[in-house]
Amino acid sequence: MANLKDIKNRINSVQNTKKITKAMKMVAAAKVKKAENTVKAGRPFSDELLHLFRKLIASVDEYSTTGLKVERGLDNYPALLERREVHTEGVLVITSNKGLAGAYNANIIKTTLKRIKDNTEKGIKTVIFPVGQKAISAFKHKSGDFELREGYTSVANEPTAMGANLIAEDIAEDFVSGKIDKIEIITTHFNNMMSYNIVNWEVLPVEIEKAETHELDPVMEYEPSVHSILQQTVPMYITNSIFQALLEANASELASRMTAMSAASNNAEEMINTLTIDYNKARQWAITQELVEIVSGAAAI
């Protein structure tokens, strides 16, 4: 029979763990609703931006930066629309900074490792752009045919348009300079509080199907020119794609953490009940043993 003190210590330990998991569940639950609203509010804007982008692409036959000020790779919209043979692929991997979110981070890293393996078999080199401490730590300790770039941690828990723009500038510079020929995002699509799915979003080169034109479509005039508007719209489209991916990942992570901590709290409660029964049995056994010893001693006298 287990020692009463050991069982009591285990009960206290599990109770302390339950307090932590319950608190983490409450924090995640408080944040996830706001994250869900932000994600759902951003989707219509992304759809409308895509619609506008298609209209612009359909209205121009040749891309040009003549007369435009190009100071960074993100301003060189013709280069960002260029498609070329893929020798090096960049992968923006979005994870969280913290764990205790179920299999959320593990599933994303597993998907990325499979992508690296597939690229290696095709003779394509992979460059990893990690978002979140979990991705940075995971790929630092992994070996394979990939290059790990400097990570981004601040935007993992608090996605901002400015943070998304910094990431967009980095990957655009590498794309325009020819260091990478393609870049995709591996993130999660938030479905609801209970589910999400891992998705791949192609960011560069920008692949937009031209919208169909009709005779009844209104005639649009662009000032100062369609090229200057494209120079503003292409970076906006890329930045918004990254920002929306960060929002989707943040909401999915919080929902996954809330679910995981809820399950952990329930498991802790079940373990406390089991240990309490064991404690009562051990205490009863100890009392019975003492009574037997007293009766046996009295009988011997």
C-alpha positions as CSV (number, residue, x, y, z in Angstrom):
1,M,0.0,0.0,0.0
2,A,1.3,3.4,-1.0
3,N,2.5,5.8,1.7
4,L,-0.1,8.3,2.8
5,K,2.3,11.2,2.7
6,D,3.4,10.4,-0.9
7,I,-0.2,10.2,-2.1
8,K,-1.0,13.5,-0.3
9,N,2.0,15.2,-2.0
10,R,0.8,13.9,-5.4
11,I,-2.7,15.2,-4.8
12,N,-1.3,18.7,-3.9
13,S,1.0,18.6,-7.0
14,V,-1.9,17.8,-9.4
15,Q,-4.1,20.4,-7.7
16,N,-1.4,23.0,-8.4
17,T,-1.1,21.9,-12.0
18,K,-4.8,22.1,-12.4
19,K,-4.8,25.7,-11.2
20,I,-2.2,26.6,-13.8
21,T,-4.0,24.8,-16.7
22,K,-7.3,26.3,-15.7
23,A,-5.8,29.8,-15.6
24,M,-4.2,29.3,-19.0
25,K,-7.5,28.1,-20.4
26,M,-9.2,31.2,-19.1
27,V,-6.5,33.5,-20.6
28,A,-6.8,31.8,-24.0
29,A,-10.6,31.9,-23.9
30,A,-10.5,35.6,-23.2
31,K,-8.2,36.2,-26.1
32,V,-9.5,33.8,-28.7
33,K,-12.9,35.5,-29.2
34,K,-11.2,38.8,-30.0
35,A,-8.8,36.9,-32.4
36,E,-11.7,35.2,-34.1
37,N,-13.5,38.5,-34.7
38,T,-10.3,40.0,-36.1
39,V,-9.8,37.1,-38.5
40,K,-13.4,37.2,-39.7
41,A,-13.3,40.9,-40.1
42,G,-10.1,40.7,-42.2
43,R,-11.3,38.1,-44.7
44,P,-13.8,40.4,-46.6
45,F,-11.0,43.0,-47.0
46,S,-8.6,40.3,-48.4
47,D,-11.3,39.1,-50.8
48,E,-12.1,42.6,-52.0
49,L,-8.3,43.4,-52.4
50,L,-8.0,40.3,-54.6
51,H,-11.0,41.4,-56.7
52,L,-9.4,44.8,-57.2
53,F,-6.0,43.2,-58.0
54,R,-7.6,41.1,-60.7
55,K,-9.2,44.2,-62.3
56,L,-5.9,46.0,-62.3
57,I,-4.0,43.0,-63.9
58,A,-6.7,42.7,-66.5
59,S,-6.3,46.4,-67.5
60,V,-2.5,46.3,-68.2
61,D,-0.6,44.3,-70.9
62,E,3.0,45.1,-70.0
63,Y,4.5,45.8,-66.6
64,S,6.9,48.7,-66.3
65,T,8.6,50.8,-63.5
66,T,9.4,53.7,-65.9
67,G,8.9,56.9,-64.1
68,L,8.4,55.2,-60.8
69,K,10.6,55.5,-57.7
70,V,12.0,52.1,-56.8
71,E,13.9,52.1,-53.5
72,R,13.3,48.5,-52.2
73,G,12.4,45.1,-53.6
74,L,8.8,45.5,-52.6
75,D,8.5,48.6,-54.9
76,N,9.6,46.6,-58.0
77,Y,6.3,45.2,-58.8
78,P,7.2,43.8,-62.3
79,A,9.9,41.6,-60.7
80,L,7.4,40.4,-58.1
81,L,5.0,39.3,-60.8
82,E,7.7,37.5,-62.7
83,R,7.6,33.7,-62.8
84,R,10.8,31.7,-63.3
85,E,12.2,28.2,-62.9
86,V,12.3,27.3,-59.2
87,H,15.8,26.4,-57.8
88,T,15.3,27.7,-54.3
89,E,12.0,28.0,-52.5
90,G,11.4,30.1,-49.4
91,V,9.0,28.9,-46.8
92,L,7.5,31.2,-44.2
93,V,6.6,28.9,-41.3
94,I,4.2,30.4,-38.7
95,T,4.2,28.9,-35.2
96,S,3.8,30.4,-31.7
97,N,6.3,31.6,-29.2
98,K,4.9,29.3,-26.4
99,G,4.0,25.7,-26.2
100,L,1.1,24.0,-24.3
101,A,-1.1,24.3,-27.3
102,G,-1.7,20.7,-28.1
103,A,-0.3,19.4,-31.4
104,Y,-0.5,22.9,-33.0
105,N,3.2,23.6,-33.4
106,A,4.2,20.0,-33.9
107,N,1.8,19.6,-36.9
108,I,3.1,22.8,-38.6
109,I,6.7,21.7,-38.1
110,K,5.9,18.2,-39.4
111,T,4.3,19.6,-42.5
112,T,7.3,21.9,-43.1
113,L,9.7,19.0,-42.8
114,K,7.7,17.0,-45.3
115,R,7.9,20.0,-47.7
116,I,11.7,20.2,-47.3
117,K,11.9,16.5,-48.0
118,D,9.8,16.8,-51.2
119,N,11.8,19.8,-52.4
120,T,15.1,17.9,-51.8
121,E,13.8,15.0,-53.9
122,K,13.0,17.5,-56.7
123,G,16.5,19.1,-56.4
124,I,15.1,22.3,-54.9
125,K,16.8,24.0,-52.0
126,T,14.6,25.3,-49.2
127,V,15.1,28.5,-47.2
128,I,13.1,28.7,-44.0
129,F,11.8,32.0,-42.7
130,P,10.6,31.1,-39.2
131,V,7.9,33.0,-37.3
132,G,7.6,32.2,-33.6
133,Q,10.1,30.8,-31.1
134,K,8.9,27.2,-31.6
135,A,9.8,27.2,-35.3
136,I,13.2,28.8,-34.6
137,S,14.0,26.3,-31.9
138,A,12.8,23.3,-33.9
139,F,14.8,24.1,-37.1
140,K,17.9,25.0,-35.2
141,H,18.1,21.4,-34.0
142,K,17.1,19.8,-37.3
143,S,19.4,18.7,-40.0
144,G,18.6,18.6,-43.7
145,D,18.9,20.4,-47.0
146,F,17.6,23.8,-45.9
147,E,18.8,27.2,-44.9
148,L,17.5,28.9,-41.7
149,R,17.0,32.6,-41.8
150,E,16.6,35.0,-38.9
151,G,13.3,34.5,-37.2
152,Y,10.4,36.8,-36.3
153,T,9.0,36.4,-32.8
154,S,7.2,39.7,-32.0
155,V,4.5,39.1,-34.6
156,A,3.7,35.6,-33.5
157,N,1.7,36.6,-30.5
158,E,0.6,40.0,-31.6
159,P,0.2,40.2,-35.4
160,T,0.5,43.7,-36.8
161,A,0.4,45.2,-40.3
162,M,3.8,46.8,-39.6
163,G,5.3,43.4,-38.6
164,A,3.8,41.8,-41.7
165,N,5.3,44.6,-43.8
166,L,8.8,44.0,-42.4
167,I,8.5,40.3,-43.3
168,A,7.2,41.2,-46.8
169,E,10.2,43.5,-47.3
170,D,12.7,40.8,-46.4
171,I,11.2,38.1,-48.6
172,A,10.7,40.6,-51.5
173,E,14.4,41.6,-51.4
174,D,15.4,38.0,-51.6
175,F,13.0,37.3,-54.4
176,V,13.9,40.3,-56.5
177,S,17.7,39.7,-56.0
178,G,17.2,36.1,-57.2
179,K,18.1,34.4,-53.8
180,I,14.8,32.6,-53.9
181,D,12.5,31.9,-56.8
182,K,9.3,31.2,-54.9
183,I,7.9,31.6,-51.4
184,E,5.0,30.0,-49.7
185,I,3.4,30.4,-46.3
186,I,2.7,27.3,-44.1
187,T,0.1,28.4,-41.6
188,T,-3.3,27.4,-40.3
189,H,-6.8,28.3,-41.4
190,F,-9.0,29.1,-38.5
191,N,-12.4,27.2,-38.8
192,N,-13.9,27.5,-35.4
193,M,-13.1,27.2,-31.7
194,M,-12.6,23.4,-32.1
195,S,-10.8,23.0,-35.4
196,Y,-8.3,24.4,-37.8
197,N,-6.4,23.0,-40.8
198,I,-2.9,23.5,-42.1
199,V,-2.7,25.4,-45.4
200,N,0.0,26.4,-47.9
201,W,-0.4,29.9,-49.4
202,E,1.7,30.9,-52.4
203,V,2.9,34.5,-51.9
204,L,5.7,35.1,-54.5
205,P,5.6,35.2,-57.4
206,V,2.1,36.8,-57.2
207,E,-0.2,34.5,-59.1
208,I,-3.4,36.2,-60.0
209,E,-5.8,35.0,-62.6
210,K,-7.0,37.8,-64.7
211,A,-10.6,38.7,-64.1
212,E,-13.0,38.2,-67.1
213,T,-14.0,41.4,-68.7
214,H,-17.5,42.2,-70.0
215,E,-18.9,44.9,-72.3
216,L,-21.0,46.2,-69.5
217,D,-18.1,46.6,-67.1
218,P,-17.5,50.3,-66.2
219,V,-14.5,52.0,-67.8
220,M,-11.9,52.8,-65.2
221,E,-9.3,55.5,-65.5
222,Y,-6.2,55.4,-63.3
223,E,-4.4,58.5,-62.0
224,P,-1.5,59.1,-62.3
225,S,-1.1,55.7,-64.1
226,V,-2.0,52.1,-63.8
227,H,1.6,51.3,-63.1
228,S,1.9,53.6,-60.1
229,I,-1.3,52.1,-58.7
230,L,0.1,48.6,-59.3
231,Q,3.3,49.6,-57.5
232,Q,1.2,50.4,-54.4
233,T,-1.3,47.5,-54.8
234,V,1.2,44.6,-55.2
235,P,3.1,45.3,-51.9
236,M,-0.3,45.8,-50.2
237,Y,-1.5,42.5,-51.5
238,I,1.6,40.7,-50.4
239,T,1.7,42.4,-47.0
240,N,-2.0,41.7,-46.4
241,S,-1.6,38.0,-47.4
242,I,1.1,37.7,-44.7
243,F,-0.9,39.7,-42.2
244,Q,-4.0,37.5,-42.7
245,A,-1.9,34.4,-42.4
246,L,-0.6,35.7,-39.0
247,L,-4.1,36.4,-37.8
248,E,-5.3,33.0,-38.9
249,A,-2.4,31.4,-37.1
250,N,-2.9,33.4,-33.9
251,A,-6.6,32.5,-33.7
252,S,-5.9,28.8,-34.3
253,E,-3.1,28.7,-31.7
254,L,-5.3,30.3,-29.0
255,A,-8.2,28.0,-29.8
256,S,-5.8,25.0,-29.7
257,R,-4.4,26.1,-26.4
258,M,-7.8,26.7,-24.9
259,T,-8.9,23.1,-26.0
260,A,-5.6,21.6,-24.7
261,M,-5.8,23.3,-21.3
262,S,-9.4,22.4,-20.9
263,A,-8.5,18.7,-21.5
264,A,-5.6,19.0,-19.1
265,S,-7.8,20.5,-16.4
266,N,-10.3,17.7,-16.9
267,N,-7.6,15.1,-16.7
268,A,-6.2,16.7,-13.6
269,E,-9.6,16.5,-11.9
270,E,-9.9,12.8,-12.8
271,M,-6.5,12.2,-11.4
272,I,-7.3,14.0,-8.2
273,N,-10.4,11.9,-7.7
274,T,-8.5,8.7,-8.3
275,L,-5.7,9.7,-5.9
276,T,-8.2,10.8,-3.3
277,I,-9.8,7.3,-3.4
278,D,-6.3,5.7,-3.1
279,Y,-5.6,8.0,-0.2
280,N,-8.8,7.0,1.6
281,K,-8.1,3.4,1.0
282,A,-4.6,3.7,2.3
283,R,-5.8,5.6,5.4
284,Q,-8.5,3.0,6.0
285,W,-5.9,0.3,5.7
286,A,-3.6,2.0,8.2
287,I,-6.4,2.5,10.7
288,T,-7.5,-1.2,10.4
289,Q,-3.9,-2.3,10.8
290,E,-3.6,-0.2,14.0
291,L,-6.8,-1.7,15.4
292,V,-5.6,-5.2,14.6
293,E,-2.4,-4.6,16.4
294,I,-4.2,-3.2,19.5
295,V,-6.6,-6.2,19.6
296,S,-3.8,-8.6,19.1
297,G,-1.8,-6.9,21.9
298,A,-4.7,-7.0,24.3
299,A,-5.4,-10.7,23.6
300,A,-1.8,-11.5,24.2
301,I,-1.9,-9.8,27.6
